Amino acid sequence: MIRRDLGPADRIPLGEGREFDVMGQIVAVFRSRNGQVYATQASCPHRGGPLADGLLGGATVICPLHARKFDLETGRSFADDCILRTYPVYLDDNGHLILDFDTAELPVFEKFE
């Protein structure tokens, strides 16, 4: 298990997402308006859209390319045709984003056409 400190949570405005490069893996981290944090693969598995640029509402993100909607807690698409890789992320006592992942489980993501 690898643990990475991504820095202060306020680097991500409430209701938005940002991309982070973690050991060569691009991860999208989201901070909902209620302060919850979520982390997923950065590219939409449907058409490769940049999820961090998507519309965030609660625990849902909508891909900016084709409006594919995902549950950030489970990674499931509301269309139930694809799934996001999710990562454990939390805020530490100092307000920093802490991301955990297992490098052995890091998949190679393909864009679907």
N, C-alpha and C positions, 0 to 999 in steps of 0.2 A: 504494500500500500504506500502510495506517494501522497504526501500532504504538501500543498502549496499555499502560501500566503499571497493573495492577489492584491493586497493593499486595502486602504480604507474603503468601506462600502459607499461612502458619499461620492466616490469617483463615478458611480452610476446614479444618475438622478432617479428619484422615485418614478415608477411607471415606465422605465426604459431598460434597455439591454446594452451590453458592450461585449466585444470579443477580446479574448486573452489567448496568447500563445503559451501553452504549458508543455514544455518539452517537445515542441514541434507539433503538438496537437492543438488546433484552434477550437476553443470552447466558448460558447455564448453564455454569459451570466446575466440574469435578469433580477431586477429589484422592483417588486410590486409596490403599488401605492400604500399598502399596509405594512411595508417593510420586510415581507417575506423574500427570501432569495432562492433562486433556482439556477441550475446549470445544465446545459445540454450540448450536444454536438452543434457546431456553428452553422452548418449548411442543412437546408431542408432536404430530407430524403426524397421528396417528390420531384423537385427540379433544381435543387442546389441553391435556392434563395438564401440570402444572408439573414438568418433568423434574428440576430441582434438588432436589425433594423425594422423588425416587425412590430405590429401593434400589440401591446401588452394590456391585458385586462384580468386582474386577479391572478389566477394560476393558469391563464391561457395566453398563448401567443399565436398571432396570425401572420403567416409568411407574407412578406411584401410582394412576392412575384405572382403567386396564383391563389392567394387567400386561403391556403390550406391551414386549418386550425388545429392546434395541438394542446393537450393537457400537459403542463410543465411538471406536474408531480409524477405522472406515469409515463410520459413520452408518447402516449397514444394519440393518433390522429382521430379527429371527430368523424372523418370519413371512413375510419377503420381500415385504411389501405396501406398504411406505413407507420413506422414508429421511430421516435427519436431515442438516441442514446442519452441517458441522463446521468448526472454525476452528483454525489453527495456534496453539498456546499452549505456553509453555515457562517454566522457571525460570531467571532470570538469576543472575549470580554473587552477588548480594545476597539471593537467596531470594525475589525478587519474581516474581509471575505476569506474563508478558508475552504479550499477545494481538495477533496480526497479522490484519488482514483488508483486503479491497479493497472500498471503498464502492460501486464500480460493480457489484460482484457481489452486494450485499446483496439477497436476495429479499424479497418480501412473502409471509409465511406465512399460509396459510389453515387454518382448523380444519375437519376432516372430520367430517361428521355421519353 
